[in-house]
Amino acid sequence: MEAVRVDKWLWSIRLFKSRTIATEACKNGKVYLGTTPLKASHDIRIGDLLSVHKDGFRFSIKVKDL
């Protein structure tokens, strides 16, 4: 597997309780790859650095595995 949807991945690492909530976070502009806001359908790859805004915190997450 070389790439996976960002909403699925955020749900699979349990950053969000459900995939629907992960999708909403993407729609609301709370998930970034660098400075680019991501859509839920964006494919991420190993080595990408994501920035996620959740509950007043900013998480910087490096993708090490899919």
C-alpha positions as CSV (number, residue, x, y, z in Angstrom):
1,M,0.0,0.0,0.0
2,E,1.6,3.3,-1.1
3,A,-1.1,5.8,-0.2
4,V,-4.3,6.0,1.9
5,R,-7.0,8.6,2.3
6,V,-6.3,11.1,5.0
7,D,-9.7,10.7,6.8
8,K,-9.2,6.9,7.0
9,W,-5.7,7.3,8.3
10,L,-6.6,9.8,11.0
11,W,-9.4,7.5,12.2
12,S,-7.2,4.4,12.1
13,I,-4.6,6.0,14.4
14,R,-7.5,7.0,16.6
15,L,-6.9,10.8,16.5
16,F,-10.7,11.0,15.8
17,K,-13.4,8.8,17.3
18,S,-15.0,8.1,13.9
19,R,-14.2,8.5,10.3
20,T,-17.2,10.9,9.9
21,I,-15.6,13.3,12.5
22,A,-12.2,13.0,10.7
23,T,-14.0,13.9,7.4
24,E,-15.7,16.9,9.1
25,A,-12.3,18.1,10.4
26,C,-10.9,18.1,6.9
27,K,-14.0,19.9,5.5
28,N,-13.6,22.6,8.2
29,G,-10.0,23.2,7.3
30,K,-8.4,21.7,10.4
31,V,-6.0,19.3,8.6
32,Y,-3.0,20.6,6.7
33,L,-0.1,19.1,4.8
34,G,2.5,21.8,5.2
35,T,0.5,24.9,4.6
36,T,-2.1,23.3,2.3
37,P,-5.5,22.4,3.8
38,L,-6.5,18.9,2.9
39,K,-9.7,17.4,1.6
40,A,-10.8,14.1,3.2
41,S,-10.1,12.2,0.0
42,H,-6.5,13.4,-0.3
43,D,-4.0,10.5,-0.4
44,I,-1.1,10.7,2.1
45,R,2.2,8.8,1.9
46,I,4.9,7.7,4.2
47,G,7.0,10.7,5.2
48,D,4.2,13.3,5.0
49,L,4.0,15.8,7.9
50,L,0.4,16.6,8.9
51,S,-0.8,19.4,11.1
52,V,-4.1,18.8,12.8
53,H,-6.0,21.3,14.9
54,K,-8.2,19.6,17.5
55,D,-9.8,20.9,20.7
56,G,-7.5,23.9,20.9
57,F,-4.4,22.0,20.3
58,R,-2.2,21.7,17.2
59,F,-0.8,18.2,16.5
60,S,2.2,17.7,14.2
61,I,2.2,14.2,13.0
62,K,4.7,12.5,10.7
63,V,3.4,9.5,8.7
64,K,5.7,6.6,9.4
65,D,3.4,3.8,8.4
66,L,0.1,3.3,6.6
